[in-house]
């Protein structure tokens, strides 16, 4: 009996695929993304946020996630934002794949590829190839799946994506595993897992460990597989990925079935089935029905087994998952044999063998091996060509060095020593200057008087019994201090983070000087809040000057305005801090105040700060490179 036949007889082992195959942005929370969407700017940032919301919610709340995807595509088309359309179509491809609508899934992936190709986003194109491979493998089209996976691998290699390389190894292993080629599958899974562990991505490590465990199950190394699966399940629960948890529950159920612990197997299958029903993943639901039918056959419950296999058959025929149809046909044959209906059992057995031969025949395996051999040969040819090129370059360099040493070794050594001495002195000086500048920046980011006065205000609130207000003030004060310390070691932070710290500072000053201060912050709509970065606390020293030396000396309620716009060449942000206080002329006349923060900021930015006197008040203009 062929390897695939033996493997299917045990029950379906889930491997799990990478349906997205690429990252969109950073690690913003769902709450932050909804906050950005609710601003309703109708710009590319909103498209990005909506696509990201789909990715974060697709495994737990798929229909809610699809609502975000619908909005993302509509807005991306309205803005003619090709890259955003590419991501939206790609996620539609994974959505329809999960639902078992494979023709629709293929259409979406091809549309996505057209968009990504137009803007030369090759990581996206590789993700489309991965998605198309996933569609083909679940329908049993193994040569087509392997071709897509190898195309993706070639792209990932060219763009030097380790994440993509790990994904490609995993998917090539899936093809070998589906054909019962366990040794080859294990080799690729372990290569993939090694890269994932180096990258430290918990979610992908879960899938890698599950894949290795699946091979152990197929090799009947049940104790080894069970230990690794339970270890993996603990990790999956920590990262809260319900889809992967369901996969692991199923595979643990397979082991318990093979070791004849049928009650335990039913328990884990039921957990997996509940999750897949919640996610509405039809192909996986069909797989679980097949596995439950296998248990009833073991218990000689023919009618119950037929009911499960019929349910699976209905789903598999609707969505066209041929590998699962094999298991349904085989299961129905066994179930009817248990009931003594040998004619029906024979008919299902004939269907089973016909489909099994078409999917796992020698021709298919030869096609797979030929594709892999061609790919590996091309990789070796590239490596050989690169080594030959390096050898030629190394020989040429060695020859030039020999000539230089013969003609001027003494002069060369002396020159090198002088250069090394000069460079080391210069680096030491730069490091000292950098350390001194970091210390000055940290000291200038917050006036000590503000800290002492804030603590005094908190103390006064506690003394007067205003505990809620004191606790709120203390919470905001602590949050601001923590943000300052967290960001003090960073060269740049996002505009969103900078504005968050500035609002915290202004709210604290407003709360401490009750009735004396109002503020307005106005940002240019063209500024990408998540993608644009500036040095931390670059605006706060000027706002602090405006409050302490402009508004408060006036002894009446004042207003501070912060405006930020992007220059047409998109290389600088122009930030204006305006107050209606006593004015810079009066500050200079009435005190010996010298703004260290302003001087330090000019050194940090390499640009001159412009100060203008208004009537009333002062306008400070800062040009911030981005």
Backbone torsions as a table, in degrees:
resi	resn	phi	psi	omega
1	UNK	NA	139.3	-177.1
2	UNK	-64.8	157.7	-179.5
3	UNK	-58.9	-40.8	-178.3
4	UNK	-63.9	-38.1	179.1
5	UNK	-62.0	-46.1	-179.9
6	UNK	-62.6	-39.9	-179.2
7	UNK	-66.0	-43.0	-179.4
8	UNK	-67.9	-30.6	-178.0
9	UNK	-64.7	-28.9	-179.8
10	UNK	-70.2	-34.9	-170.1
11	UNK	130.1	156.5	-174.3
12	UNK	-80.7	123.8	177.4
13	UNK	-97.3	127.1	-178.9
14	UNK	-87.5	138.1	176.6
15	UNK	-104.3	-41.6	-176.5
16	UNK	86.8	132.3	-178.8
17	UNK	-117.3	167.9	172.9
18	UNK	-95.0	102.9	-174.2
19	UNK	-83.9	-21.0	-177.5
20	UNK	-95.5	-56.2	174.1
21	UNK	78.4	12.6	179.4
22	UNK	-167.6	158.5	175.4
23	UNK	-101.2	148.2	-179.9
24	UNK	-96.5	-57.2	-175.7
25	UNK	-142.2	-154.4	-179.5
26	UNK	-79.1	-158.8	-172.5
27	UNK	-107.1	50.8	178.4
28	UNK	-69.5	152.2	178.2
29	UNK	-79.1	165.4	177.6
30	UNK	-61.2	-40.0	-179.3
31	UNK	-62.8	-42.5	179.3
32	UNK	-63.9	-39.5	-178.9
33	UNK	-68.4	-41.6	176.9
34	UNK	-64.6	-34.8	176.7
35	UNK	-61.5	-41.9	178.5
36	UNK	-66.5	-41.1	179.4
37	UNK	-64.6	-40.5	-176.8
38	UNK	-68.4	-15.1	174.1
39	UNK	-67.3	-21.6	174.0
40	UNK	54.9	46.7	179.2
41	UNK	-76.3	-18.0	-179.0
42	UNK	57.9	45.8	-179.6
43	UNK	-125.9	-177.1	-177.5
44	UNK	-64.4	-30.3	177.7
45	UNK	-60.9	-35.5	179.6
46	UNK	-69.4	-38.3	175.9
47	UNK	-60.8	-46.1	-179.7
48	UNK	-58.7	-46.4	-177.8
49	UNK	-63.9	-41.0	-179.1
50	UNK	-66.7	-42.1	176.3
51	UNK	-62.4	-41.4	179.1
52	UNK	-63.7	-38.4	178.1
53	UNK	-62.3	-39.4	176.5
54	UNK	-60.3	-47.1	-176.5
55	UNK	-60.4	-40.9	-176.6
56	UNK	-72.2	-29.6	-173.1
57	UNK	-105.7	-6.0	-170.4
58	UNK	-64.7	-30.3	-176.3
59	UNK	-85.1	-18.1	-176.4
60	UNK	-112.6	-37.0	179.7
61	UNK	-133.7	71.3	-169.9
62	UNK	-60.3	-39.2	-176.8
63	UNK	-73.6	-38.8	174.5
64	UNK	-63.4	-39.8	178.5
65	UNK	-63.0	-39.1	-179.0
66	UNK	-64.2	-31.6	176.4
67	UNK	-59.6	-41.1	176.6
68	UNK	-64.4	-39.4	-179.0
69	UNK	-65.3	-41.5	177.5
70	UNK	-58.3	-45.0	179.7
71	UNK	-66.3	-39.0	-179.3
72	UNK	-61.4	-47.1	-178.0
73	UNK	-65.9	-42.8	-179.4
74	UNK	-60.3	-44.2	-179.3
75	UNK	-70.1	-40.1	178.9
76	UNK	-61.4	-39.3	177.1
77	UNK	-68.2	-38.9	178.0
78	UNK	-61.7	-38.7	-178.5
79	UNK	-88.1	-4.9	-173.4
80	UNK	55.7	43.4	-177.6
81	UNK	-95.5	92.8	-171.5
82	UNK	-62.1	-43.5	-178.4
83	UNK	-63.1	-42.2	177.4
84	UNK	-63.3	-39.2	176.5
85	UNK	-63.3	-38.5	179.9
86	UNK	-59.9	-45.0	178.6
87	UNK	-65.5	-41.5	-178.6
88	UNK	-62.9	-47.6	179.1
89	UNK	-62.0	-38.3	179.2
90	UNK	-61.4	-45.3	-179.5
91	UNK	-68.0	-31.9	172.5
92	UNK	-61.7	-39.0	178.4
93	UNK	-58.0	-45.1	179.4
94	UNK	-69.7	-35.2	179.2
95	UNK	-61.2	-49.9	-178.7
96	UNK	-70.2	-29.1	174.8
97	UNK	-61.9	-46.9	178.1
98	UNK	-61.1	-34.3	-178.5
99	UNK	-80.8	-9.0	-179.9
100	UNK	85.3	11.2	176.9
101	UNK	-94.9	81.6	-168.7
102	UNK	-73.8	-34.3	176.7
103	UNK	-62.6	-44.8	178.2
104	UNK	-63.3	-39.6	178.9
105	UNK	-60.7	-45.9	178.7
106	UNK	-59.3	-44.4	179.8
107	UNK	-56.9	-44.1	-177.9
108	UNK	-65.8	-43.1	-179.8
109	UNK	-63.6	-39.1	179.3
110	UNK	-67.4	-39.3	175.6
111	UNK	-62.3	-41.9	178.6
112	UNK	-61.2	-43.7	-179.3
113	UNK	-61.2	-39.5	178.5
114	UNK	-61.4	-42.6	179.8
115	UNK	-65.4	-46.7	-178.4
116	UNK	-66.0	-37.9	178.9
117	UNK	-63.6	-37.9	-179.1
118	UNK	-62.3	-32.3	-178.9
119	UNK	-106.6	10.5	176.8
120	UNK	57.7	41.4	176.4
121	UNK	-96.8	87.7	-168.5
122	UNK	-74.4	-28.9	174.0
123	UNK	-59.6	-41.1	177.5
124	UNK	-62.6	-41.8	178.6
125	UNK	-61.6	-42.4	178.0
126	UNK	-61.8	-39.5	176.2
127	UNK	-61.1	-37.9	176.6
128	UNK	-63.7	-41.6	178.8
129	UNK	-61.3	-40.4	177.6
130	UNK	-63.1	-46.1	179.5
131	UNK	-60.0	-43.8	178.9
132	UNK	-64.6	-37.0	176.2
133	UNK	-62.5	-39.4	178.5
134	UNK	-62.9	-39.4	178.5
135	UNK	-62.9	-42.0	-176.6
136	UNK	-71.8	-39.1	-175.3
137	UNK	-68.4	-35.7	-178.2
138	UNK	-72.5	-18.8	175.9
139	UNK	-96.6	3.7	177.2
140	UNK	83.1	12.5	178.0
141	UNK	-90.1	74.1	-168.5
142	UNK	-68.5	-43.0	177.6
143	UNK	-61.1	-41.4	178.6
144	UNK	-63.1	-41.7	178.7
145	UNK	-61.2	-46.5	-179.0
146	UNK	-61.3	-39.8	179.3
147	UNK	-61.9	-44.2	178.6
148	UNK	-63.9	-44.9	-177.9
149	UNK	-61.9	-41.8	-179.0
150	UNK	-69.6	-33.7	174.1
151	UNK	-62.4	-43.7	177.4
152	UNK	-61.7	-43.1	-179.2
153	UNK	-60.1	-40.0	179.9
154	UNK	-63.9	-41.5	178.7
155	UNK	-65.9	-45.5	-179.0
156	UNK	-61.0	-36.6	178.6
157	UNK	-64.7	-41.6	-178.2
158	UNK	-65.3	-37.0	-179.0
159	UNK	-92.3	4.2	176.3
160	UNK	57.2	50.1	178.5
161	UNK	-101.4	108.6	178.5
162	UNK	-67.8	-36.2	176.9
163	UNK	-59.8	-46.5	179.1
164	UNK	-65.8	-35.9	178.6
165	UNK	-62.8	-44.6	178.5
166	UNK	-62.0	-42.1	179.5
167	UNK	-61.1	-42.8	-178.0
168	UNK	-65.6	-43.3	176.8
169	UNK	-59.0	-42.1	-180.0
170	UNK	-61.3	-46.0	-175.6
171	UNK	-70.5	-36.7	175.3
172	UNK	-64.1	-38.9	174.7
173	UNK	-60.2	-37.2	177.5
174	UNK	-58.2	-42.3	-178.8
175	UNK	-63.6	-48.3	179.4
176	UNK	-60.9	-39.8	-179.1
177	UNK	-65.7	-40.2	-180.0
178	UNK	-62.7	-25.9	179.3
179	UNK	-95.3	7.3	179.2
180	UNK	76.5	13.9	178.8
181	UNK	-90.1	75.7	-167.4
182	UNK	-67.9	-38.9	-178.7
183	UNK	-63.7	-44.9	177.8
184	UNK	-64.8	-40.2	179.4
185	UNK	-60.9	-46.2	-178.7
186	UNK	-61.4	-39.1	178.7
187	UNK	-59.5	-47.4	-178.8
188	UNK	-70.1	-39.0	178.7
189	UNK	-62.0	-41.7	-178.9
190	UNK	-69.7	-35.7	174.3
191	UNK	-60.9	-45.0	179.9
192	UNK	-63.2	-46.6	-177.9
193	UNK	-62.4	-36.8	179.2
194	UNK	-60.9	-43.3	178.8
195	UNK	-66.7	-43.2	-179.0
196	UNK	-61.5	-40.2	178.7
197	UNK	-65.3	-34.9	175.9
198	UNK	-65.4	-39.5	179.8
199	UNK	-74.6	-24.1	176.7
200	UNK	75.4	25.7	179.1
201	UNK	-89.7	106.7	-173.6
202	UNK	-59.3	-43.2	-176.4
203	UNK	-62.2	-43.4	-179.2
204	UNK	-73.7	-30.5	175.9
205	UNK	-62.3	-39.2	177.6
206	UNK	-56.5	-47.9	-178.3
207	UNK	-65.3	-38.1	179.5
208	UNK	-65.3	-44.3	179.2
209	UNK	-65.0	-37.0	177.5
210	UNK	-63.6	-40.8	-179.1
211	UNK	-64.5	-43.2	177.6
212	UNK	-61.9	-40.8	178.4
213	UNK	-62.6	-38.2	-179.7
214	UNK	-61.0	-38.6	177.3
215	UNK	-65.3	-41.4	178.0
216	UNK	-59.4	-38.7	178.0
217	UNK	-63.1	-46.8	-179.0
218	UNK	-62.4	-29.2	178.5
219	UNK	-87.5	3.7	178.6
220	UNK	65.5	27.2	173.5
221	UNK	-93.8	70.4	-166.6
222	UNK	-68.3	-42.8	-179.0
223	UNK	-63.0	-43.6	178.8
224	UNK	-62.6	-42.1	-179.8
225	UNK	-67.4	-42.8	-176.9
226	UNK	-64.5	-41.9	178.3
227	UNK	-60.1	-45.5	-177.8
228	UNK	-69.4	-36.8	-179.7
229	UNK	-66.8	-41.9	179.9
230	UNK	-67.9	-36.2	174.5
231	UNK	-63.0	-42.9	-179.7
232	UNK	-66.8	-37.7	-179.8
233	UNK	-62.1	-37.6	177.5
234	UNK	-63.3	-41.3	178.4
235	UNK	-65.3	-43.2	-178.9
236	UNK	-60.7	-39.6	179.9
237	UNK	-68.1	-29.1	177.7
238	UNK	-69.1	-36.6	179.6
239	UNK	-92.1	2.5	171.6
240	UNK	55.1	48.0	177.4
241	UNK	-105.7	98.1	-173.5
242	UNK	-63.8	-34.4	179.5
243	UNK	-60.9	-48.1	-180.0
244	UNK	-68.1	-34.3	176.9
245	UNK	-60.8	-41.5	178.6
246	UNK	-63.4	-43.1	178.3
247	UNK	-58.0	-46.1	-177.5
248	UNK	-66.5	-41.0	177.4
249	UNK	-58.8	-43.7	179.1
250	UNK	-60.8	-46.7	-175.7
251	UNK	-67.1	-34.6	174.0
252	UNK	-64.4	-39.5	176.4
253	UNK	-59.9	-38.7	178.2
254	UNK	-60.6	-43.1	-179.6
255	UNK	-63.0	-46.2	-179.3
256	UNK	-62.8	-33.7	176.9
257	UNK	-65.8	-43.3	-178.0
258	UNK	-68.5	-26.3	178.2
259	UNK	-95.8	13.2	174.3
260	UNK	65.2	25.9	173.1
261	UNK	-100.0	75.2	-166.3
262	UNK	-70.8	-33.7	177.9
263	UNK	-64.0	-42.7	177.2
264	UNK	-64.2	-39.4	178.7
265	UNK	-61.6	-45.8	178.6
266	UNK	-58.8	-41.3	-178.2
267	UNK	-59.5	-48.3	-177.8
268	UNK	-71.7	-36.6	175.6
269	UNK	-61.4	-41.9	-178.7
270	UNK	-63.0	-41.6	177.7
271	UNK	-60.2	-44.4	179.8
272	UNK	-63.6	-42.8	-178.1
273	UNK	-62.7	-40.6	178.9
274	UNK	-61.0	-42.2	179.3
275	UNK	-65.5	-45.9	-178.1
276	UNK	-65.7	-33.9	175.6
277	UNK	-65.2	-41.4	177.8
278	UNK	-62.0	-38.8	-179.7
279	UNK	-83.6	-6.9	-179.1
280	UNK	55.9	43.3	179.2
281	UNK	-96.2	96.3	-169.4
282	UNK	-63.2	-43.1	-177.0
283	UNK	-62.6	-40.0	179.8
284	UNK	-69.5	-36.2	176.5
285	UNK	-60.7	-43.6	177.4
286	UNK	-61.0	-37.8	178.7
287	UNK	-63.7	-44.1	-178.7
288	UNK	-63.7	-41.1	176.5
289	UNK	-57.3	-41.3	177.5
290	UNK	-61.2	-44.1	-178.5
291	UNK	-66.2	-38.6	177.1
292	UNK	-67.1	-36.4	175.2
293	UNK	-61.8	-35.5	178.0
294	UNK	-63.9	-37.2	178.0
295	UNK	-65.8	-44.2	-179.6
296	UNK	-63.7	-33.8	175.8
297	UNK	-66.1	-39.6	176.8
298	UNK	-60.1	-35.8	-179.2
299	UNK	-84.3	3.4	-179.6
300	UNK	64.2	26.5	175.6
301	UNK	-94.4	81.6	-172.7
302	UNK	-60.2	-46.7	-176.9
303	UNK	-63.6	-42.8	179.0
304	UNK	-65.1	-38.6	178.2
305	UNK	-63.3	-43.9	179.2
306	UNK	-60.4	-40.5	179.9
307	UNK	-60.6	-45.5	179.1
308	UNK	-64.8	-46.4	-177.7
309	UNK	-65.9	-35.9	176.6
310	UNK	-63.0	-42.9	178.6
311	UNK	-61.2	-42.9	178.2
312	UNK	-65.5	-42.1	-178.7
313	UNK	-59.9	-42.9	-179.9
314	UNK	-59.1	-46.8	179.8
315	UNK	-64.2	-47.8	-175.3
316	UNK	-64.8	-35.2	176.5
317	UNK	-69.3	-36.2	-179.7
318	UNK	-66.5	-42.0	-174.7
319	UNK	-101.1	-7.7	171.8
320	UNK	75.1	37.9	177.6
321	UNK	-91.3	94.9	-172.0
322	UNK	-64.6	-41.0	178.6
323	UNK	-58.9	-34.8	179.1
324	UNK	-75.9	-29.0	175.0
325	UNK	-61.8	-36.0	177.5
326	UNK	-56.6	-47.6	-178.1
327	UNK	-66.5	-37.9	177.9
328	UNK	-64.0	-44.3	179.0
329	UNK	-61.3	-46.7	-178.2
330	UNK	-63.6	-41.8	-179.6
331	UNK	-64.2	-42.8	179.2
332	UNK	-63.8	-37.5	177.5
333	UNK	-61.1	-46.2	179.5
334	UNK	-64.0	-42.5	-176.0
335	UNK	-65.4	-43.2	178.7
336	UNK	-67.6	-32.3	176.2
337	UNK	-64.6	-39.8	177.9
338	UNK	-60.4	-38.5	-179.7
339	UNK	-78.7	-5.2	179.5
340	UNK	84.8	9.2	178.9
341	UNK	-93.4	81.6	-170.9
342	UNK	-73.6	-28.5	177.4
343	UNK	-63.4	-48.5	179.5
344	UNK	-64.9	-38.8	179.7
345	UNK	-61.8	-41.3	-179.4
346	UNK	-65.0	-42.9	-178.4
347	UNK	-61.9	-41.7	178.6
348	UNK	-69.9	-32.0	179.2
349	UNK	-66.9	-37.9	177.4
350	UNK	-62.8	-45.9	178.4
351	UNK	-60.6	-41.2	-179.8
352	UNK	-59.5	-49.2	-176.6
353	UNK	-66.0	-38.1	-179.3
354	UNK	-62.2	-45.6	-178.7
355	UNK	-72.3	-38.5	178.9
356	UNK	-60.2	-44.1	-179.8
357	UNK	-63.6	-37.3	-177.4
358	UNK	-70.5	-31.6	-176.5
359	UNK	-89.5	-34.9	-171.4
360	UNK	-118.9	21.4	-180.0
361	UNK	-70.4	170.3	-177.9
362	UNK	-63.9	-34.0	179.7
363	UNK	-60.8	-43.0	179.4
364	UNK	-63.6	-47.1	-180.0
365	UNK	-61.5	-38.6	178.6
366	UNK	-64.2	-40.2	177.3
367	UNK	-61.2	-44.1	179.6
368	UNK	-60.9	-48.7	-178.7
369	UNK	-63.5	-37.2	179.3
370	UNK	-65.4	-43.2	177.9
371	UNK	-61.3	-45.4	-179.3
372	UNK	-65.3	-41.0	179.8
373	UNK	-61.8	-43.6	178.4
374	UNK	-60.8	-42.8	-179.5
375	UNK	-64.4	-48.2	-178.3
376	UNK	-64.5	-36.3	177.5
377	UNK	-63.9	-43.0	178.8
378	UNK	-63.7	-36.4	177.8
379	UNK	-65.3	-43.0	179.7
380	UNK	-65.2	-39.7	178.2
381	UNK	-60.8	-40.3	177.8
382	UNK	-63.5	-43.0	-179.3
383	UNK	-64.4	-42.3	179.5
384	UNK	-63.4	-45.3	179.3
385	UNK	-61.1	-40.2	179.5
386	UNK	-66.6	-40.9	178.4
387	UNK	-64.6	-41.6	178.4
388	UNK	-63.0	-40.9	179.0
389	UNK	-63.1	-43.1	179.3
390	UNK	-65.3	-37.1	179.6
391	UNK	-64.2	-44.2	178.0
392	UNK	-60.8	-45.3	179.5
393	UNK	-63.2	-41.1	-180.0
394	UNK	-63.8	-41.0	178.8
395	UNK	-64.2	-41.3	179.2
396	UNK	-64.4	-42.0	179.4
397	UNK	-64.7	-42.4	-179.9
398	UNK	-61.5	-40.5	179.7
399	UNK	-64.9	-44.2	179.3
400	UNK	-62.9	-41.3	179.2
401	UNK	-62.4	-39.4	179.8
402	UNK	-61.4	-44.5	179.9
403	UNK	-63.8	-43.5	-179.5
404	UNK	-63.6	-40.0	-179.6
405	UNK	-65.6	-41.4	-178.9
406	UNK	-66.0	-43.3	-173.8
407	UNK	-80.5	-28.8	-176.2
408	UNK	-156.5	48.8	-175.3
409	UNK	-63.5	-42.9	-176.5
410	UNK	-65.0	-46.3	180.0
411	UNK	-63.8	-41.6	-179.3
412	UNK	-62.0	-44.5	-179.4
413	UNK	-64.1	-43.1	179.6
414	UNK	-62.6	-42.0	-179.6
415	UNK	-63.8	-42.3	179.7
416	UNK	-62.7	-41.4	179.9
417	UNK	-62.5	-41.2	178.0
418	UNK	-63.3	-45.0	179.8
419	UNK	-61.8	-45.2	-179.8
420	UNK	-61.8	-41.4	178.7
421	UNK	-63.3	-44.4	-179.2
422	UNK	-64.0	-45.0	-178.8
423	UNK	-63.7	-42.5	-179.1
424	UNK	-64.4	-40.6	177.0
425	UNK	-63.2	-41.7	-178.2
426	UNK	-67.1	-42.0	178.8
427	UNK	-64.2	-41.4	178.8
428	UNK	-61.3	-40.8	179.4
429	UNK	-66.5	-41.3	178.9
430	UNK	-63.4	-39.1	179.2
431	UNK	-65.6	-40.4	177.5
432	UNK	-63.8	-43.9	179.6
433	UNK	-62.8	-40.1	179.8
434	UNK	-64.2	-43.5	179.5
435	UNK	-63.2	-43.0	179.3
436	UNK	-64.1	-41.2	-179.2
437	UNK	-64.4	-41.9	179.3
438	UNK	-61.8	-38.9	177.9
439	UNK	-65.8	-42.6	178.8
440	UNK	-63.3	-40.9	-179.3
441	UNK	-62.6	-45.9	-179.4
442	UNK	-61.9	-41.1	179.4
443	UNK	-68.6	-34.1	-175.8
444	UNK	-83.0	-12.4	-176.1
445	UNK	-71.2	-17.0	179.5
446	UNK	-154.0	119.7	179.5
447	UNK	-62.7	128.7	179.0
448	UNK	-57.2	-32.6	178.6
449	UNK	-60.9	-37.2	178.6
450	UNK	-62.8	-43.7	-179.7
451	UNK	-62.1	-48.0	-178.8
452	UNK	-63.9	-43.0	-179.2
453	UNK	-66.2	-37.0	178.2
454	UNK	-64.1	-43.7	178.3
455	UNK	-63.9	-37.1	177.1
456	UNK	-64.9	-39.7	179.0
457	UNK	-65.0	-40.1	177.6
458	UNK	-62.1	-44.0	179.6
459	UNK	-60.0	-42.9	-178.3
460	UNK	-64.0	-38.8	178.9
461	UNK	-63.7	-41.0	177.2
462	UNK	-65.4	-39.7	-178.8
463	UNK	-63.5	-40.3	-177.2
464	UNK	-82.5	1.8	174.6
465	UNK	84.1	8.3	-179.8
466	UNK	-88.0	72.6	-170.4
467	UNK	-68.1	-42.0	-179.2
468	UNK	-61.6	-45.9	-179.7
469	UNK	-64.7	-40.2	179.3
470	UNK	-63.1	-42.3	179.9
471	UNK	-65.1	-42.5	178.0
472	UNK	-61.2	-44.6	-178.6
473	UNK	-63.8	-43.5	179.8
474	UNK	-62.3	-40.9	179.2
475	UNK	-62.3	-46.5	179.0
476	UNK	-64.7	-40.1	-179.9
477	UNK	-63.0	-45.8	178.8
478	UNK	-63.4	-40.3	179.4
479	UNK	-62.0	-41.3	179.9
480	UNK	-65.6	-45.4	179.4
481	UNK	-59.8	-41.8	-179.3
482	UNK	-64.6	-42.8	179.2
483	UNK	-62.5	-40.6	-179.3
484	UNK	-63.1	-46.6	-179.7
485	UNK	-65.8	-40.9	-179.6
486	UNK	-62.6	-38.3	-173.2
487	UNK	-93.2	-9.5	-175.2
488	UNK	-64.3	-27.7	179.9
489	UNK	-88.6	-2.8	-178.7
490	UNK	-95.0	143.1	176.7
491	UNK	-73.0	-39.0	-178.9
492	UNK	-143.7	152.0	174.2
493	UNK	-133.3	166.7	-178.6
494	UNK	-73.0	157.3	175.8
495	UNK	-56.9	-38.2	-179.9
496	UNK	-59.6	-43.7	179.3
497	UNK	-68.0	-40.7	179.1
498	UNK	-61.0	-44.0	-179.8
499	UNK	-67.5	-33.9	178.8
500	UNK	-63.3	-44.7	178.7
501	UNK	-66.7	-38.9	-178.9
502	UNK	-64.3	-41.4	178.8
503	UNK	-65.1	-39.0	177.0
504	UNK	-59.5	-46.4	-179.5
505	UNK	-62.0	-46.3	-177.9
506	UNK	-64.7	-39.4	178.8
507	UNK	-63.9	-37.6	178.3
508	UNK	-66.8	-44.5	177.9
509	UNK	-63.4	-38.7	179.0
510	UNK	-65.7	-39.6	179.2
511	UNK	-69.7	-33.9	-178.8
512	UNK	-76.8	-35.2	179.9
513	UNK	-107.0	69.2	-173.4
514	UNK	-59.6	128.5	176.5
515	UNK	80.6	2.6	-175.8
516	UNK	-110.1	-9.9	-170.3
517	UNK	-145.3	135.4	167.1
518	UNK	-129.4	157.7	178.4
519	UNK	-145.5	156.4	175.9
520	UNK	-133.8	139.4	175.7
521	UNK	-124.9	125.7	-176.1
522	UNK	-128.7	118.5	-179.8
523	UNK	-111.1	139.1	174.5
524	UNK	-60.5	132.8	-178.1
525	UNK	-61.4	-22.0	-177.4
526	UNK	-78.7	-10.0	-177.9
527	UNK	-76.4	127.4	175.3
528	UNK	-82.9	103.8	-173.5
529	UNK	-64.8	-32.5	-177.0
530	UNK	-90.6	-24.7	-175.8
531	UNK	-98.5	-23.1	-178.1
532	UNK	-88.5	131.4	-177.2
533	UNK	-122.8	146.5	179.6
534	UNK	-137.3	162.5	174.8
535	UNK	-60.6	144.6	-177.2
536	UNK	-66.5	144.1	175.6
537	UNK	54.7	37.4	-178.4
538	UNK	-78.1	-22.3	-176.1
539	UNK	-97.7	-30.2	-171.2
540	UNK	-56.0	-42.5	-178.6
541	UNK	-57.8	-35.6	-178.7
542	UNK	-74.5	-36.7	175.6
543	UNK	-64.6	-40.1	178.8
544	UNK	-62.1	-43.3	176.7
545	UNK	-59.3	-42.5	-178.5
546	UNK	-61.0	-39.1	-178.9
547	UNK	-73.5	-51.1	-171.0
548	UNK	-75.4	-35.6	-173.9
549	UNK	-111.4	-3.1	177.1
550	UNK	-115.1	-57.2	-174.1
551	UNK	-77.9	-54.7	-172.2
552	UNK	-62.0	-40.4	177.8
553	UNK	-63.3	-20.6	-179.2
554	UNK	-71.6	-23.3	176.4
555	UNK	61.2	31.5	170.3
556	UNK	-152.3	164.6	-173.2
557	UNK	-58.8	131.5	-178.9
558	UNK	-126.1	171.7	-176.2
559	UNK	-131.1	131.0	174.0
560	UNK	-112.3	127.4	178.9
561	UNK	-114.2	132.2	175.4
562	UNK	-117.4	119.6	179.5
563	UNK	-120.8	140.2	179.6
564	UNK	-138.2	127.8	178.9
565	UNK	-136.0	160.6	-178.7
566	UNK	-101.9	138.0	177.3
567	UNK	-69.8	156.4	-177.2
568	UNK	-59.0	-33.9	179.8
569	UNK	-79.9	-1.8	175.3
570	UNK	59.8	25.4	177.9
571	UNK	-104.3	-15.0	-179.3
572	UNK	-138.7	151.4	166.7
573	UNK	-102.6	136.2	175.3
574	UNK	-102.0	117.5	-179.6
575	UNK	-112.9	127.2	179.3
576	UNK	-116.9	130.1	176.4
577	UNK	-116.9	113.0	-175.5
578	UNK	-118.6	136.5	174.0
579	UNK	-132.6	160.6	177.8
580	UNK	-109.7	38.4	-177.7
581	UNK	-83.4	-151.7	-173.1
582	UNK	-73.1	-17.8	178.0
583	UNK	97.7	150.4	-176.2
584	UNK	-65.0	-33.1	-179.7
585	UNK	-63.0	-43.7	179.3
586	UNK	-67.5	-34.5	177.9
587	UNK	-62.9	-45.5	-179.1
588	UNK	-64.4	-40.5	-177.7
589	UNK	-70.6	-34.7	-170.5
590	UNK	-95.0	-4.6	-177.7
591	UNK	-153.2	169.8	175.7
592	UNK	-102.1	20.2	-175.6
593	UNK	-59.9	134.5	175.9
594	UNK	-129.3	120.1	-174.4
595	UNK	-77.9	100.1	174.6
596	UNK	-67.3	-36.1	179.4
597	UNK	-57.6	-38.6	-179.4
598	UNK	-65.8	-43.8	-179.0
599	UNK	-64.8	-42.4	179.8
600	UNK	-64.0	-39.8	179.0
601	UNK	-63.4	-40.5	177.6
602	UNK	-61.7	-39.3	177.2
603	UNK	-66.6	-40.3	-179.9
604	UNK	-63.5	-44.1	-172.9
605	UNK	-88.4	-22.1	-175.1
606	UNK	70.9	20.6	178.3
607	UNK	-129.3	158.1	-179.0
608	UNK	-88.2	136.3	176.3
609	UNK	-87.5	130.9	-178.1
610	UNK	-101.5	128.8	-179.6
611	UNK	-119.9	126.5	-179.0
612	UNK	-123.4	142.6	176.3
613	UNK	-88.6	132.6	177.7
614	UNK	-113.9	175.0	177.0
615	UNK	-128.4	96.5	-1.8
616	UNK	-91.6	169.4	168.7
617	UNK	100.8	-163.9	-173.1
618	UNK	-142.4	145.8	175.8
619	UNK	-122.2	122.4	177.2
620	UNK	-112.0	129.3	-179.4
621	UNK	-117.2	126.4	-177.8
622	UNK	-122.8	130.0	175.9
623	UNK	-100.7	116.4	-174.6
624	UNK	-108.9	116.6	177.3
625	UNK	-66.0	144.8	176.1
626	UNK	-129.2	NA	NA
